[in-house]
């Protein structure tokens, strides 16, 4: 049953929470994704089998949460994550961040250093608004964004184009994590497909090189795409999560 949390900013966040032992696990979804996706539901099933506390939720403007997607930005969604973890979980948590959720998890770890015990990134996409979107715009698209506040891009996953707003780009610049030291003092596992057309392996390698962590490993999966949702990929996520939990005393 879906429940709702009102954040300190007044946004109404939809969530599902599974009771169980700690450290808990929190799933952070991707850009325009929701908590009903394959990876989120697979992890909930895993948590139930393991008697592990688990939280999945929708950022504002996503899924069942309040707000319009086009009004949102990285800072808002990071605030949603911090609010959900602060209000809905207890004790240390291991974050599982998919695509944009990988960026959100890094911001959350910075905001809640005493609460984050480990991290699993799945095609993590830190700084994508700047390094992928803005860097990929041509002069006409940049001019359109400046003039109208938005630009429409074709989507590989839908017949409808997806719209990028000036607020998303400008706010993203205030939350970049690859321009300054990034210390993650806990176990980190990064999973990345070599056939990912949205977040290429170079992003994972840059994150690996940039991060200061005592226990960080990157696994490249030949042929895996951005969805990373085949049965083999889902099992790899579970294995990475189990590895992190074993390192933090949660096995």
C-alpha positions, 0 to 999 in steps of 0.5 A, a space after each residue: 500500500 502506497 503511503 505519503 510523506 510531506 517534506 519540509 519543503 511541502 512536497 508530498 512524496 509517495 513511498 513503500 516501506 518494508 519492515 526488517 532488520 538493519 542496516 536498511 536499504 534505500 532505492 533511489 530511482 532515475 530521471 523520469 523513473 518511478 518506484 514501480 520499476 523492475 529494479 525497485 520491485 526486485 529489490 523489495 522482493 529481495 529485502 522481504 526474503 532477507 528480512 531487511 528493512 527497505 524503502 522505495 519512493 518517488 521523487 516529486 514530479 515522478 510517479 505517485 508523488 505531487 508536483 509537475 516533473 517539469 518544475 523539478 530539478 536535482 536540488 529538489 529531488 536530493 531534498 526529497 531523498 534526504 527528507 524520506 531517509 530522515 523521516 522513514 528510516 532508522 540507523 545506517 542505510 545502504 543506498 542503491 542509486 540507479 542512473 540519476 539516483 546514483 547522483 542523488 545518492 552521492 548528494 545524500 551521502 554528503 548531506 547525511 554522512 552519519 546515516 549512509 553506511 554504503 552505496 551501490 551505483 547502477 549506471 550512476 550518472 553524476 553531473 549528467 545535466 552538465 556533462 551530458 545534456 548541456 555539453 550535448 546541446 548545439 548552439 540552436 538548442 542552447 539559444 532556445 533554452 535561453 530564450 524559452 526556458 526549455 528545449 525538447 529532445 527525442 526519447 529512446 523510450 517513448 514516442 513523446 519527446 522529453 523536455 529539459 528546462 533551464 531550471 534543471 540545467 542551472 540548478 544542476 550546476 549547483 550540485 555537481 560532485 565531480 568538480 571537487 573532492 568526493 570522499 565516500 568513507 564506506 564500501 562502494 560498488 559500481 555496476 556499469 553496462 558496456 552497451 549503455 547508450 545513455 551513461 557510457 562506461 567513461 562516466 563510471 571510470 571517471 567516478 571511479 578515478 575521482 572518488 576517495 573511498 577505502 573500498 570501491 569496486 567497479 564491475 563492467 558488464 559486457 553487453 548490458 544496457 542502461 536498463 540493467 534489468 535482465 535476470 542476470 543484472 538483477 542478481 548482480 545488483 543483489 550480490 553487490 548489495 550483499 557484499 556491501 552489507 557484509 562489509 558494514 556488519 549487516 550480513 
